[in-house]
Amino acid sequence: MQSEELLVDGPSVKLRQEQIAESIWLSEPYSLDGMFDSAWSLHDVASKTHFRDRHKLLEAVAATSSCNSCKAASAYLIASGQHMPADLYVAEPCCLYEWKVAMRADHDAPVQSHLKTNRTITIIKPQSDPRTRMVLEEALGRDAIVAERVHTMTEEDVAFLYTTAYGMEFIRDLIRYMTSAESKLLLIEMPGINNMQDALKRFVRRQLLSFGLLRNNIHFPDSISESLAQIEYFFPEAV
């Protein structure tokens, strides 16, 4: 039985997920009792920690109030170590859509973390302003970029990066744009970068031309746990 008081009056869904993800990355003890009311919260935590401790997360799926179909889908993906499939991402079945709405409602909430890392990843998006790399280097210094590669995103990559995006038309536009041409993936290392990345993203975007929500030149993770997950996903040799 879920604790309604905790779910309603406690930290938001996003912050609860960050707390659990942080504990998993740090190999600290944690409890899932009353923490989540959606099977998709548990899949997202599993995905954002690259399926570490998947068995404990899997056991908690049955205690959520998600429908049986969403429980089964989430459990299968956790058990098999799969990130969000593109077909589910676009289709947004009932409980997945509700979870996305809850997550996006608190998207800009600040995340305080005890994780310590001086690395993150940034993505210069397709057809970005040609000055994007220059503005980033001016803010960070050229030596902060320690690895890079060119990569054409797949639909699955987009679903992993933007799992909580919702609205079929928006998602289709997002996939179409992000897979339309090459992106530049940059691995950044410098002290305190994880506490700077939101401000850095906003700074770079302010300096450049943007064309709406999609074509805004640059991507940064929203938290340290996302930084670690996205580094492991796109730069596995650096882990």
C-alpha positions in Angstrom: 0.0 0.0 0.0 1.4 3.4 -1.0 1.7 6.2 1.5 -0.6 8.9 0.2 0.8 11.4 2.6 4.4 10.9 1.4 3.3 10.8 -2.3 1.3 14.0 -2.0 3.1 16.1 0.6 6.7 14.8 0.3 9.3 15.6 -2.3 8.1 15.7 -5.9 8.3 12.6 -8.2 11.4 14.0 -9.8 13.2 14.7 -6.6 12.3 11.3 -5.1 13.7 9.6 -8.2 16.9 11.7 -7.9 17.2 10.7 -4.3 17.0 7.0 -5.1 19.3 7.3 -8.2 21.9 9.0 -6.0 21.8 6.3 -3.4 22.2 3.6 -6.1 25.2 5.5 -7.7 26.8 5.9 -4.2 26.0 2.2 -3.2 24.1 3.5 -0.2 21.2 1.8 1.5 17.7 3.0 0.5 14.0 2.1 0.9 11.4 2.2 -1.8 8.5 1.8 0.6 5.8 4.4 -0.3 8.2 6.2 -2.6 6.6 5.8 -6.0 3.1 5.3 -7.3 4.1 4.7 -11.0 6.0 1.7 -12.5 7.6 4.2 -14.9 9.3 6.0 -12.0 11.1 2.7 -11.2 12.0 2.1 -14.8 13.4 5.6 -15.1 15.5 5.2 -12.0 16.8 1.9 -13.4 17.6 3.6 -16.7 19.3 6.6 -15.2 21.5 4.3 -13.1 22.2 1.9 -16.0 20.3 -0.9 -14.4 22.3 -1.2 -11.2 20.3 -2.8 -8.5 17.6 -3.7 -11.0 16.2 -6.5 -8.8 15.2 -4.3 -6.0 13.6 -1.8 -8.4 11.8 -4.7 -10.1 10.3 -6.0 -6.9 8.8 -2.6 -6.2 6.9 -2.4 -9.6 4.1 -4.6 -8.3 3.3 -2.2 -5.4 2.6 0.7 -7.7 -0.9 1.6 -8.9 0.0 1.5 -12.5 -2.2 -0.6 -14.8 -1.2 -4.2 -15.3 0.0 -3.5 -18.9 2.3 -0.7 -17.8 3.6 -2.8 -14.8 4.3 -5.7 -17.2 6.1 -3.4 -19.7 8.1 -1.6 -17.1 9.1 -4.9 -15.4 10.2 -6.4 -18.7 12.3 -3.4 -19.6 14.0 -3.3 -16.1 14.6 -7.1 -16.1 16.1 -7.1 -19.6 18.1 -3.8 -19.0 16.4 -1.8 -21.7 16.1 2.0 -21.9 12.8 3.5 -23.1 11.9 1.9 -26.5 11.1 4.4 -29.2 7.7 2.9 -29.9 6.6 3.2 -26.3 8.1 6.7 -26.1 6.0 7.9 -29.0 2.8 6.0 -28.2 2.7 7.1 -24.5 0.4 4.5 -23.0 -1.9 5.7 -20.2 0.3 5.4 -17.1 3.5 6.5 -19.0 1.7 9.7 -20.1 0.6 10.4 -16.6 4.1 9.9 -15.2 5.6 12.2 -17.9 3.1 15.0 -17.0 4.0 14.7 -13.3 7.8 14.7 -14.1 7.6 17.7 -16.4 5.5 19.7 -13.9 8.6 19.8 -11.7 11.2 19.8 -14.4 12.9 23.0 -13.3 13.0 22.2 -9.6 16.6 22.4 -8.3 18.3 19.1 -7.4 20.7 19.0 -4.5 23.1 16.1 -4.7 25.7 14.5 -2.5 27.3 12.9 -5.6 30.7 14.2 -6.4 32.0 14.2 -10.0 33.7 16.8 -12.1 32.5 15.4 -15.4 29.4 15.8 -17.6 28.4 15.5 -21.2 27.0 18.1 -23.5 25.5 17.7 -26.9 25.6 20.3 -29.7 22.4 19.6 -31.5 21.9 19.1 -35.3 22.0 22.3 -37.4 23.0 24.4 -34.3 24.3 27.9 -34.5 27.9 27.5 -35.8 29.1 29.6 -32.9 27.9 27.1 -30.3 31.3 25.3 -29.8 33.1 28.7 -29.6 30.7 30.1 -27.0 31.1 27.0 -24.9 34.8 27.0 -25.1 34.9 30.7 -24.1 32.9 29.9 -21.0 34.8 26.7 -20.0 38.2 27.0 -21.6 39.3 24.6 -24.4 41.0 22.2 -22.0 37.7 21.3 -20.3 36.7 19.2 -23.3 38.5 15.9 -22.8 36.8 13.8 -25.4 34.4 14.2 -28.3 32.7 12.4 -31.1 30.3 13.0 -33.9 27.1 10.9 -33.7 23.9 10.7 -35.6 21.1 10.1 -33.0 18.8 7.1 -33.3 15.2 7.2 -32.1 16.2 5.2 -29.1 18.9 7.7 -28.2 16.3 10.5 -28.3 13.9 8.4 -26.1 16.8 7.9 -23.6 17.8 11.6 -23.5 14.3 13.1 -23.4 12.2 10.3 -21.8 9.9 12.7 -20.0 8.9 14.7 -23.1 5.3 14.2 -24.0 2.7 14.9 -26.6 2.8 12.8 -29.7 3.2 15.7 -32.2 6.0 17.2 -30.1 7.8 13.9 -29.7 7.6 13.1 -33.4 9.0 16.6 -34.2 11.7 16.1 -31.6 12.8 12.7 -33.0 12.7 14.1 -36.6 14.9 17.0 -35.6 17.4 15.2 -33.4 17.9 12.4 -36.0 18.1 14.7 -39.0 21.9 15.3 -39.0 25.0 14.7 -36.9 25.3 15.9 -33.3 28.6 16.7 -31.6 29.0 14.9 -28.2 31.5 16.5 -25.8 32.8 15.0 -22.6 33.6 17.9 -20.2 35.9 17.7 -17.1 36.4 20.5 -14.7 35.9 21.2 -11.0 32.3 22.0 -10.1 30.9 21.5 -13.6 27.9 19.6 -12.3 26.8 22.6 -10.3 27.3 24.9 -13.3 25.6 23.0 -16.1 22.1 24.5 -15.9 23.5 28.0 -15.8 26.0 27.2 -18.5 23.2 25.8 -20.8 21.2 29.0 -20.3 24.2 31.2 -20.9 25.1 29.5 -24.2 21.5 29.6 -25.4 21.3 33.3 -24.6 24.4 34.1 -26.6 23.0 32.3 -29.7 20.1 32.3 -32.0 17.4 29.8 -31.0 14.4 28.7 -33.0 11.9 27.4 -30.5 12.0 24.5 -28.0 13.7 22.1 -30.4 16.4 24.1 -32.1 18.0 25.6 -29.0 21.6 24.5 -29.9 22.8 22.6 -26.9 21.8 19.9 -24.4 23.0 19.4 -20.9 21.8 16.7 -18.3 19.4 17.9 -15.7 21.2 16.4 -12.7 24.5 14.6 -11.7 22.8 11.2 -11.9 21.8 12.0 -15.5 25.3 13.2 -16.2 26.7 9.8 -15.1 24.1 7.9 -17.0 24.6 9.8 -20.2 28.4 9.5 -20.0 28.0 5.8 -19.6 25.6 5.6 -22.5 27.5 7.8 -25.0 31.1 7.4 -23.7 31.3 3.9 -22.2 35.0 3.7 -22.6 35.4 6.7 -20.3 33.6 5.0 -17.4 
